[in-house]
Amino acid sequence: MEQTVNTTVLRQTNRRRVLQYIYDSVEPVTKQEIAGALSLSLPTVTGNLAELLEEGLVSCSGTQESTGGRKPRTYALEPQSRTAVGVFIRDDSVQMLAIDLRAGEMGFQEASVPFAHTEEYYHMIAQCLEEFMDSCGLARDRLLGVGITIPGIIDQAAGRLVMSPTLELWDIPLEEIYCHFSRYPTFIENSPNASGYAERWADSEATNVVYLSLDRGVGGAIIQGDKQYMGDHGRGGEFGHMRLIPNGRLCHCGRRGCVEAYCSTSRLSDDLGITLEEFFTRLQAGDEAVAEVWEEYRTHLADTLVNLRTCFDCDIILGGSLSRYLEGLLPEICWELGEKTLFNSDSVFLRLDHFGPHSACAGTALRFIDDFLLTF
Ligand SMILES: [Zn+2]
């Protein structure tokens, strides 16, 4: 009995290793290359490849296994053989992103829908999700799952959304959101955590990274090696509610002087009655009033970044809806960091996120992809 179990485990492990090798290979690979790299026998590789071909996970091309003057048979991943979707529920819109096994985007959609914690709202979003997946040509039998991400503190162990000042939700069961998407495997996570996960995935060379998400809400994620640090209560990385100015501006959380009260994108948009796009267009055009607001914002952002750098001593990635406007402004932010940081020549630790405004959706969808590759 034990031997049967061991044989089954060994077969699964070998199949997973073969798939992972093909996944990691940029170019198609031959059976001999797989066998050599993984120290497996050719019959074992042949058996595994037959299963992967049947599952549709890999495809083959070429005419025969050995070269012999003809084109050798090679095997490559079929990225769209499995897919996952991320849904980002924001206060004023919903984003949906479909990705394949290599995080290739199969479709993205953003709809301006004001959030409401009502049956009608969730019903509409679930309907939008079906239409979105249809528009991407996404076969449901290849869908690994639908990740939902929201700006808020989540206690996974207790199954509760502790609070989401941005969505104006306080201590509700996650089930009230889950139940509307339960047709598919699903789970809910905090949006900066999802973004941080996506950025870690995109930069596998990175060791430790801190992610700072700049949206109406401000949050973050801490990534140590290949793990996300969540803290003892799942609240690690809530940078938006660090105290920046004692007795300062009122924050959505009810306290005063939080980072979010100074670094929310609302400071550059809602508070001025304009959009972020208008703000940065005016800034570029030399609008003095806008430049003054930006300078104040940048100062608070730089103070926050220096604090994070002092605490974590690692690279910091800026994300959220603001990141798409920051490319040309990065040098001046880094200059200010250089002036404020404790260590000389310690200002080149800042970069923008890889997935840009799609990062939260990408991260939460990638959880399903990674889980599949680990457990297949
Ligand atoms: Zn706060």
Boltz pocket constraint, residues with backbone or C-beta under 6 A from the ligand:
constraints:
  - pocket:
      binder: B
      contacts: [[A, 240], [A, 241], [A, 251], [A, 252], [A, 253], [A, 254], [A, 255], [A, 258], [A, 259], [A, 260], [A, 261]]
      max_distance: 6.0
